[in-house]
Amino acid sequence: MGVESQKRIEIVKCLMSGILKPHLHAACLAYVQDRIAAATQAMQAAQESANSETKSSAGDKYETGRAMAQEERNRNAVQLREAQNLHAELARINPEQACDTVRPGALVETSIGGFFISISAGKLTVDGKDYFAVSAAAPVAVALSGKRAGEEAVFNGKVVSVYHVH
């Protein structure tokens, strides 16, 4: 492959990243919104369960049922707060902003795969290609942090090449 062909491929990749990052960001946002909706719904169901417990001749059963429903509501409240924190973290990322080093908001193509440094949303598939949405605190993101295209990092004892940072 000639130098001109390689340059064209890189230009296409750069153009694609302009489309790709917003898609990945939107997929992360959908993930967070689903978590918020699920936690909210579960909290409401637990609250309704606690409210519907009726006094019976066995007072302990009533109190136990209410306590269990309250614990469930509290667990879901924690999940809701965590999802809201993820939403706030995601809101700080501008998917239109180009990155030249690996940092929050960067889309990184490496020898071990593609990573969107954002929130821990796991594997996302866009246009038939898998990417991993990872938080900046994830071990792979920490290993790659500050790296530029053409540099290498060590992750899990293996050398990882950074091909592109968008």
Beta strands, then each sheet from edge to edge (+ up, - down):
strand 1: 107-110
strand 2: 113-118
strand 3: 122-126
strand 4: 129-135
strand 5: 152-155
strand 6: 158-165
sheet 1: 3+ 4- 2- 1+ 6- 5+
end
